[in-house]
């Protein structure tokens, strides 16, 4: 066998060995890759169950000017749920909901007072004993063709004043004579769409007429406050954002 033939045989042998080595690496790495894919779990976003009105579940809203009479019937025992919440939207979008009332599970009717003559949409949010929830709705009430002339601004009865110094804000509130379950107060450095989820908690009170002070971390920053008022009747009133302003100095 001459030298040229020996070289050719050596080259072919080396190539075959390299191919065999690459094949063995591929077989070794493939199960690990599959295992990695199996081990990775997809992110799942929890969603509420939307239940349409039918013969088992009914949900209606009838408008009479500023008032809306809401009725519902749920085809399961009342003790299945721990509370019922009524939500309202001026746009029909769930991203812009206002909480209207938080009611006991055996309640099946509610009378709402609308702030404007515009059309509105309603949802029921049913919270079960285990914390899970489902929603029924929406139902829509059309705009009031009579216009806003006879509309009373009930929220104006919930009077709030907030003044500040460089390091302290003083909050005073004077609400109608009602029984209050809780009054939650939140703070943020700017107006927020969801202050009760993303703001800073200030305090919780049950007094319809009171005051409190709140320390401010930055003298150069602005501060905004929100009040969420829970009446024992189930009504929920939201006020805010209200900016903390410096008190006007009296001139001589």
C-alpha positions as a Markdown table, in Angstrom:
| # | Residue | x | y | z |
|---|---|---|---|---|
| 1 | Unk | 0.0 | 0.0 | 0.0 |
| 2 | Unk | 1.6 | 3.3 | -1.1 |
| 3 | Unk | 1.8 | 6.5 | 1.0 |
| 4 | Unk | -1.1 | 8.2 | -1.0 |
| 5 | Unk | -3.5 | 5.4 | -0.3 |
| 6 | Unk | -2.6 | 5.4 | 3.4 |
| 7 | Unk | -3.3 | 9.1 | 3.6 |
| 8 | Unk | -6.6 | 8.7 | 2.0 |
| 9 | Unk | -7.6 | 5.9 | 4.3 |
| 10 | Unk | -6.6 | 8.1 | 7.3 |
| 11 | Unk | -8.6 | 11.1 | 6.1 |
| 12 | Unk | -11.7 | 9.0 | 5.5 |
| 13 | Unk | -11.4 | 7.3 | 9.0 |
| 14 | Unk | -11.1 | 10.7 | 10.7 |
| 15 | Unk | -14.1 | 12.0 | 8.9 |
| 16 | Unk | -16.2 | 9.0 | 9.9 |
| 17 | Unk | -15.0 | 9.4 | 13.5 |
| 18 | Unk | -16.0 | 13.0 | 13.6 |
| 19 | Unk | -19.5 | 12.3 | 12.2 |
| 20 | Unk | -20.0 | 9.5 | 14.8 |
| 21 | Unk | -18.9 | 12.0 | 17.6 |
| 22 | Unk | -21.3 | 14.7 | 16.4 |
| 23 | Unk | -24.2 | 12.2 | 16.2 |
| 24 | Unk | -23.5 | 11.0 | 19.8 |
| 25 | Unk | -23.5 | 14.6 | 21.0 |
| 26 | Unk | -26.8 | 15.3 | 19.3 |
| 27 | Unk | -28.4 | 12.2 | 20.9 |
| 28 | Unk | -27.0 | 13.2 | 24.3 |
| 29 | Unk | -28.3 | 16.8 | 24.2 |
| 30 | Unk | -31.8 | 16.1 | 22.8 |
| 31 | Unk | -33.3 | 14.6 | 25.9 |
| 32 | Unk | -32.0 | 17.5 | 28.0 |
| 33 | Unk | -33.6 | 20.0 | 25.6 |
| 34 | Unk | -36.9 | 18.1 | 25.7 |
| 35 | Unk | -36.8 | 17.9 | 29.5 |
| 36 | Unk | -36.2 | 21.7 | 29.6 |
| 37 | Unk | -39.3 | 22.3 | 27.5 |
| 38 | Unk | -41.4 | 19.9 | 29.6 |
| 39 | Unk | -40.2 | 21.6 | 32.8 |
| 40 | Unk | -41.1 | 25.1 | 31.6 |
| 41 | Unk | -44.7 | 26.0 | 32.5 |
| 42 | Unk | -46.7 | 28.4 | 30.5 |
| 43 | Unk | -47.9 | 31.5 | 32.3 |
| 44 | Unk | -51.7 | 31.4 | 32.7 |
| 45 | Unk | -53.6 | 34.6 | 33.6 |
| 46 | Unk | -56.6 | 34.0 | 35.9 |
| 47 | Unk | -59.8 | 35.2 | 34.4 |
| 48 | Unk | -63.3 | 35.7 | 35.8 |
| 49 | Unk | -66.0 | 33.5 | 34.5 |
| 50 | Unk | -68.5 | 35.6 | 32.6 |
| 51 | Unk | -72.0 | 34.2 | 33.0 |
| 52 | Unk | -74.7 | 35.4 | 30.7 |
| 53 | Unk | -78.3 | 36.0 | 31.8 |
| 54 | Unk | -80.5 | 32.9 | 31.1 |
| 55 | Unk | -83.2 | 30.9 | 32.8 |
| 56 | Unk | -81.0 | 30.3 | 35.8 |
| 57 | Unk | -79.3 | 33.7 | 36.1 |
| 58 | Unk | -81.1 | 37.0 | 35.5 |
| 59 | Unk | -79.7 | 40.5 | 35.7 |
| 60 | Unk | -81.7 | 43.6 | 34.8 |
| 61 | Unk | -81.2 | 47.3 | 35.2 |
| 62 | Unk | -84.1 | 49.8 | 34.6 |
| 63 | Unk | -83.4 | 53.6 | 34.5 |
| 64 | Unk | -85.7 | 56.3 | 35.7 |
| 65 | Unk | -83.8 | 59.5 | 35.3 |
| 66 | Unk | -80.9 | 59.6 | 37.8 |
| 67 | Unk | -82.0 | 56.4 | 39.5 |
| 68 | Unk | -81.4 | 52.9 | 38.2 |
| 69 | Unk | -83.2 | 49.9 | 39.7 |
| 70 | Unk | -81.1 | 46.7 | 39.5 |
| 71 | Unk | -82.5 | 43.3 | 40.1 |
| 72 | Unk | -80.9 | 39.8 | 39.8 |
| 73 | Unk | -81.5 | 36.2 | 40.5 |
| 74 | Unk | -78.7 | 33.6 | 40.8 |
| 75 | Unk | -79.6 | 30.0 | 40.3 |
| 76 | Unk | -77.6 | 28.7 | 43.3 |
| 77 | Unk | -78.1 | 29.0 | 47.1 |
| 78 | Unk | -77.2 | 32.4 | 48.6 |
| 79 | Unk | -74.8 | 30.8 | 51.0 |
| 80 | Unk | -72.6 | 29.8 | 48.1 |
| 81 | Unk | -71.3 | 33.3 | 48.0 |
| 82 | Unk | -69.9 | 35.5 | 50.8 |
| 83 | Unk | -70.7 | 38.9 | 49.0 |
| 84 | Unk | -72.0 | 40.5 | 45.9 |
| 85 | Unk | -70.5 | 43.5 | 44.4 |
| 86 | Unk | -72.1 | 45.9 | 41.8 |
| 87 | Unk | -69.7 | 47.5 | 39.4 |
| 88 | Unk | -70.4 | 50.3 | 37.0 |
| 89 | Unk | -68.7 | 51.7 | 33.9 |
| 90 | Unk | -69.3 | 54.9 | 31.9 |
| 91 | Unk | -67.5 | 53.4 | 28.8 |
| 92 | Unk | -68.6 | 49.8 | 28.8 |
| 93 | Unk | -64.9 | 48.8 | 29.4 |
| 94 | Unk | -64.0 | 46.7 | 32.4 |
| 95 | Unk | -60.7 | 48.6 | 32.7 |
| 96 | Unk | -62.7 | 51.7 | 33.9 |
| 97 | Unk | -65.0 | 50.2 | 36.5 |
| 98 | Unk | -66.4 | 52.0 | 39.6 |
| 99 | Unk | -67.5 | 50.0 | 42.6 |
| 100 | Unk | -71.1 | 51.0 | 43.4 |
| 101 | Unk | -72.1 | 48.6 | 46.2 |
| 102 | Unk | -70.9 | 45.7 | 48.3 |
| 103 | Unk | -73.9 | 43.6 | 49.4 |
| 104 | Unk | -74.7 | 40.5 | 51.4 |
| 105 | Unk | -75.3 | 37.4 | 49.3 |
| 106 | Unk | -79.0 | 37.2 | 50.1 |
| 107 | Unk | -79.7 | 40.6 | 48.6 |
| 108 | Unk | -81.3 | 40.6 | 45.2 |
| 109 | Unk | -82.0 | 44.2 | 44.4 |
| 110 | Unk | -80.3 | 47.6 | 44.6 |
| 111 | Unk | -81.1 | 51.2 | 43.6 |
| 112 | Unk | -78.2 | 53.1 | 42.2 |
| 113 | Unk | -77.9 | 56.9 | 41.7 |
| 114 | Unk | -76.1 | 57.9 | 38.6 |
| 115 | Unk | -73.7 | 60.9 | 38.5 |
| 116 | Unk | -74.6 | 62.0 | 34.9 |
| 117 | Unk | -77.2 | 61.6 | 32.2 |
| 118 | Unk | -74.8 | 59.4 | 30.1 |
| 119 | Unk | -75.3 | 55.7 | 29.3 |
| 120 | Unk | -73.8 | 53.2 | 31.8 |
| 121 | Unk | -73.0 | 49.5 | 32.0 |
| 122 | Unk | -73.3 | 47.3 | 35.1 |
| 123 | Unk | -71.7 | 44.0 | 36.2 |
| 124 | Unk | -72.3 | 41.7 | 39.2 |
| 125 | Unk | -69.2 | 40.3 | 40.8 |
| 126 | Unk | -70.0 | 37.2 | 42.9 |
| 127 | Unk | -67.3 | 36.2 | 45.4 |
| 128 | Unk | -67.6 | 32.6 | 46.6 |
| 129 | Unk | -66.7 | 31.3 | 50.0 |
| 130 | Unk | -63.3 | 30.0 | 48.8 |
| 131 | Unk | -62.4 | 33.4 | 47.4 |
| 132 | Unk | -63.0 | 32.6 | 43.7 |
| 133 | Unk | -65.4 | 34.9 | 41.8 |
| 134 | Unk | -67.5 | 35.0 | 38.7 |
| 135 | Unk | -69.2 | 37.9 | 36.9 |
| 136 | Unk | -72.6 | 38.4 | 35.4 |
| 137 | Unk | -73.2 | 41.0 | 32.8 |
| 138 | Unk | -72.9 | 43.5 | 31.5 |
| 139 | Unk | -76.3 | 45.2 | 31.2 |
| 140 | Unk | -76.7 | 48.6 | 29.8 |
| 141 | Unk | -78.9 | 51.6 | 30.6 |
| 142 | Unk | -79.3 | 54.2 | 27.9 |
| 143 | Unk | -78.6 | 57.9 | 28.3 |
| 144 | Unk | -81.3 | 60.0 | 29.8 |
| 145 | Unk | -82.8 | 62.1 | 27.0 |
| 146 | Unk | -84.1 | 64.6 | 29.5 |
| 147 | Unk | -80.6 | 65.8 | 30.2 |
| 148 | Unk | -78.7 | 66.6 | 33.4 |
| 149 | Unk | -80.7 | 69.5 | 34.7 |
| 150 | Unk | -82.4 | 67.6 | 37.6 |
| 151 | Unk | -79.3 | 65.6 | 38.6 |
| 152 | Unk | -78.1 | 66.0 | 42.2 |
| 153 | Unk | -74.4 | 65.6 | 43.0 |
| 154 | Unk | -74.7 | 63.3 | 46.0 |
| 155 | Unk | -70.9 | 62.9 | 46.2 |
| 156 | Unk | -70.7 | 66.6 | 47.1 |
| 157 | Unk | -72.2 | 65.7 | 50.5 |
| 158 | Unk | -68.9 | 63.9 | 51.3 |
| 159 | Unk | -66.8 | 67.0 | 52.1 |
| 160 | Unk | -63.0 | 66.6 | 52.3 |
| 161 | Unk | -60.3 | 69.2 | 52.8 |
| 162 | Unk | -56.5 | 68.4 | 52.6 |
| 163 | Unk | -53.8 | 70.9 | 53.4 |
| 164 | Unk | -50.1 | 70.4 | 53.8 |
| 165 | Unk | -46.8 | 71.7 | 55.0 |
| 166 | Unk | -43.4 | 70.6 | 53.8 |
| 167 | Unk | -43.5 | 67.5 | 55.9 |
| 168 | Unk | -47.1 | 66.9 | 56.9 |
| 169 | Unk | -50.6 | 66.7 | 55.3 |
| 170 | Unk | -53.8 | 67.3 | 57.4 |
| 171 | Unk | -56.9 | 65.5 | 56.1 |
| 172 | Unk | -60.4 | 66.5 | 57.4 |
| 173 | Unk | -63.6 | 65.0 | 56.3 |
| 174 | Unk | -67.3 | 65.6 | 57.1 |
| 175 | Unk | -69.7 | 63.1 | 55.7 |
| 176 | Unk | -73.5 | 62.7 | 56.0 |
| 177 | Unk | -74.9 | 61.1 | 59.2 |
| 178 | Unk | -74.8 | 57.5 | 58.2 |
| 179 | Unk | -73.5 | 54.2 | 59.6 |
| 180 | Unk | -70.1 | 53.6 | 58.1 |
| 181 | Unk | -68.5 | 50.2 | 57.8 |
| 182 | Unk | -65.1 | 51.5 | 56.8 |
| 183 | Unk | -63.4 | 54.6 | 55.3 |
| 184 | Unk | -60.2 | 53.7 | 53.5 |
| 185 | Unk | -57.7 | 56.5 | 52.6 |
| 186 | Unk | -54.8 | 56.1 | 50.1 |
| 187 | Unk | -52.0 | 58.3 | 48.9 |
| 188 | Unk | -49.9 | 58.5 | 45.8 |
| 189 | Unk | -47.4 | 60.9 | 44.2 |
| 190 | Unk | -49.6 | 61.4 | 41.1 |
| 191 | Unk | -53.1 | 60.6 | 40.0 |
| 192 | Unk | -53.6 | 56.9 | 39.6 |
| 193 | Unk | -56.3 | 54.9 | 37.8 |
| 194 | Unk | -56.3 | 52.2 | 40.5 |
| 195 | Unk | -55.1 | 54.0 | 43.7 |
| 196 | Unk | -56.5 | 51.3 | 46.1 |
| 197 | Unk | -54.3 | 48.7 | 44.4 |
| 198 | Unk | -51.2 | 50.7 | 43.8 |
| 199 | Unk | -51.2 | 53.6 | 46.3 |
| 200 | Unk | -49.9 | 53.9 | 49.8 |
| 201 | Unk | -52.3 | 53.2 | 52.6 |
| 202 | Unk | -52.8 | 56.1 | 55.0 |
| 203 | Unk | -55.4 | 54.9 | 57.4 |
| 204 | Unk | -58.8 | 53.2 | 57.9 |
| 205 | Unk | -61.6 | 54.9 | 59.9 |
| 206 | Unk | -65.2 | 54.3 | 60.8 |
| 207 | Unk | -65.9 | 57.9 | 61.8 |
| 208 | Unk | -68.0 | 59.9 | 59.3 |
| 209 | Unk | -66.6 | 63.2 | 60.7 |
| 210 | Unk | -62.9 | 63.2 | 61.7 |
| 211 | Unk | -59.4 | 64.2 | 60.7 |
| 212 | Unk | -55.9 | 62.7 | 60.6 |
| 213 | Unk | -52.3 | 63.7 | 59.8 |
| 214 | Unk | -50.0 | 62.0 | 57.3 |
| 215 | Unk | -46.3 | 62.4 | 57.2 |
| 216 | Unk | -44.8 | 63.3 | 53.8 |
| 217 | Unk | -41.5 | 61.8 | 52.8 |
| 218 | Unk | -40.5 | 64.4 | 50.2 |
| 219 | Unk | -41.1 | 68.2 | 50.8 |
| 220 | Unk | -40.6 | 68.8 | 47.0 |
| 221 | Unk | -43.1 | 66.2 | 45.8 |
| 222 | Unk | -46.8 | 66.5 | 45.1 |
| 223 | Unk | -49.3 | 64.2 | 46.9 |
| 224 | Unk | -52.8 | 63.1 | 46.0 |
| 225 | Unk | -55.4 | 61.3 | 48.2 |
| 226 | Unk | -58.3 | 59.0 | 47.7 |
| 227 | Unk | -61.2 | 58.1 | 50.0 |
| 228 | Unk | -63.2 | 54.9 | 49.6 |
| 229 | Unk | -66.3 | 55.0 | 51.8 |
| 230 | Unk | -68.2 | 51.8 | 52.7 |
| 231 | Unk | -71.6 | 52.4 | 54.2 |
| 232 | Unk | -73.3 | 49.7 | 56.2 |
| 233 | Unk | -76.2 | 49.9 | 53.8 |
| 234 | Unk | -73.8 | 48.5 | 51.1 |
| 235 | Unk | -73.2 | 51.7 | 49.2 |
| 236 | Unk | -69.7 | 52.5 | 48.1 |
| 237 | Unk | -68.6 | 56.1 | 47.5 |
| 238 | Unk | -65.2 | 57.0 | 46.0 |
| 239 | Unk | -63.7 | 60.5 | 46.3 |
| 240 | Unk | -60.5 | 61.6 | 44.7 |
| 241 | Unk | -58.0 | 62.3 | 43.5 |
| 242 | Unk | -57.7 | 65.3 | 45.8 |
| 243 | Unk | -54.4 | 67.1 | 45.8 |
| 244 | Unk | -52.8 | 68.2 | 49.1 |
| 245 | Unk | -52.3 | 72.0 | 48.8 |
| 246 | Unk | -50.4 | 74.4 | 50.9 |
| 247 | Unk | -52.6 | 76.5 | 53.1 |
| 248 | Unk | -52.8 | 80.1 | 52.0 |
| 249 | Unk | -50.9 | 82.5 | 54.2 |
| 250 | Unk | -53.0 | 85.3 | 55.6 |
| 251 | Unk | -51.7 | 88.8 | 54.7 |
| 252 | Unk | -51.8 | 91.6 | 57.2 |
